[in-house]
Amino acid sequence: MDIIEKLTEIFKEFPGIGERQAKRFVYFLMHKNPIYAENLCNLISDLKKEVTQCKECFRFFIKNKKLVSTTCEICANVNTDSSILMIVEKDSDLESIKKSRVYHGKYFILGGLVPIVEKTTKSRVRISELQEKIKREKELKEIILAFSISPQGDHTDQYVREQLKDLCEKQKIKISSLGKGLSTGTELEYSDNDTLKNALKNRQ
């Protein structure tokens, strides 16, 4: 396998990128000057050095060079509403909801959706970590499941509900899901502010 094929295989691992697009990325880089490629390499290297993962919600965030912290600014903020916890699939979903300014509670990133046919689900998503977080959150009154409107998203919603049922009944925590406002096939990261606002308002 030559260098072009190796790099193409790497780009194919990116979400939503197929063989043709991956190859286009490689040829794009070959047409750019060496400084561009060097800058790209440096930024990728710096990304791993300057970004860390929140121990509470598992969100990636930029490290504060003056203050060493293991929690992101949302989890550390005393003004964040601790009575509600929104469960999302990935970081980009969290960022979309955060930018919309329609939600002011805490988050938890599940790490993916649950495959409809899967025997090793607990190794694919952070369900054990979620259960432990719920036990620690003494002020928690409601959990909002916010997954994409798709068969896999619906399956994940059902799976998480089943895994949290006994714990939430014991702690008297309500479990709800985003309601009408999101159309079938909708990814949260591509939803506009009004759509997210309506989905949150109509949760059930």
N, C-alpha and C positions, 0 to 999 in steps of 0.2 A: 504494500500500500504506500503510495507516494504522499508527499506533504499536502498536496491539494485534496486528496481523498481523506487524509487524516483530519484536516481542518473542516472539511465538509461534514464528516461524521460528528464532530464536536458541535457544529452549528445546528445539526439535525436534532440534538438533544434539547434545544431551546423550545419552549411552549409554542405550538402552532406552526412550527417551521418544518417544511418537507424537504425532499431531496433537491428540487429545483431552486427553492429560495436559499437553501444552505450554500449551494454552488455559486449563486449570484453574490452572496456575501464574500465568498473567497475571492472571486474575480474583482469585486469592488475594492477589496484590500490590496490586491496586486496592482491596481491602477493608481492607488494613492501614493504619495511620496513617503519615504522612510520615516520622516518626522511624525506623520499621522499614525503610522503603525506603532512607533515607539511610545507615543503619547497614550494610545489605546492600551498598550501593555502595562504602562505605569499606572493608569487609572484602575485597571482590573486588579492589580497588585495592591493598590492603596485601598480599594473597596474592602478587601478582606482584612486589612489592618485597622481601618477606621470604623468599621461597622461591627456591632455586637448584637446579641439576641437577648431580649428581656426575659428574665427568669420567671416572671409572672404571667405574661400574655403571649410570649414567644414571638413577639414582633421584632423585626430587625430595626435598629436605630443607630444614628451616628454617635460615637462615643464623645463624651464631654472631656476635653483634654485637661481641664482644670479640676474637674470633679469626677472621681471614679464611682460609677453607679452600675448596679446590675439590673436596674429597672428603668423602663422608658419614661418619658415625661408624662404620658397619660396615666400610667399606673402610679407614678410618684406624686401626681398633682392632687392636693387635698380637696380641690374643687370638683374633681371627677365624681360623678354620682356612683357610689358603691352599692346602691340597691339594685342596679340592673347590670347584667353581663351579657354582651352580645357575642355569640359564637360564629366565626366566619371561617371560610376555607383557607384563605391566603392573605398575605400582606397587602396586595393590591386592592382587595375588597375592603380591608380596614381603612386604607388611605382614601378610597372613594367616599366612604361613609363619613370619615373624619372631615373631609373637605366640604361636604354638604352642610355641615353644622346643624344637622337635624337630630343628632344623638349625642348625649353628653355623659354616657356611662362608661363602664369598663369593657374591655374586649378580651377575647381569647381566640388565638389562631389554631384551628384544628390540625392544619398541616396537609389537608387534601380532602377529597370526597371518598366515601366508602364505595368500592366497586360492588355492583349488584350480586355478582358471584365471586365471593372471596372468603377463604377460610382463615386467613391470617390478618384479619381486620385490625386488631389491636397493635400490630406492628406497622400499620400503614397510617394511622391517625393517632393523635395524642389524647385518647379517651381516658387513660389512667391519670395523666397529668391534669386533665380537666376535672376529674372527680376529686383529686386532691386539692385543687384550687377552690372548688366549691365548699369543701369542708373548712377551708381557712377563712372564707369570706363570711364573717358573722353578720354583716348588714344586708346580705343579698336577699332580695324579695322576688326577683324575676329573671329568668334566663330567656334570651331571645335567640332563636335559631335562624340564622341569616345565610342560607345557601342558595345557589342558582336554581332557577325554576326549570328543572329537567328531571328525567327519571333517576339519574344518579344523585341529584340534589335531594329529591324526595326520599330516596332510599337512605341517604345520610341522615336526614331529618328524623326518620323513623328509628334508625339505629341509635342515634344519640339519645332520643327520648327513652328508649328501652333501657339504655345503660344508666340513665340518670334518674329513672322513675322512683326507685326505692329511696335514694338519697334525698331527692327533692321533696318527697312526701314526708320524710322524717324531719327535714328542716323547714317544711311548709313554704317551699319555693315554687312559684308558678313557672311553667314552661310554655312559651308561645313561639309562633313562627311568623315571619313577615307575611302580611296579608295581600289583598288585592292592590294592584299598583304595578307589580312586576308581571310582565307577560311571559308566556312559556318560552323557554330557551334563553332567557335573559341572564347574563353574567352581571353580578353586582358591580364589578369594576367599570362597566360601561354604562351604568344607569345614571340618569341626570338627577339633579337635586329634587325636583318635584316628584319624580317617580319614587325615589327613596323615602321622601317625606310621607307620601301616601301609603307606601308599603309598611312603614313603621307605625303610622297612625292606625291602620287597619289590621294590625297583627292580631292573631288569635291562636 
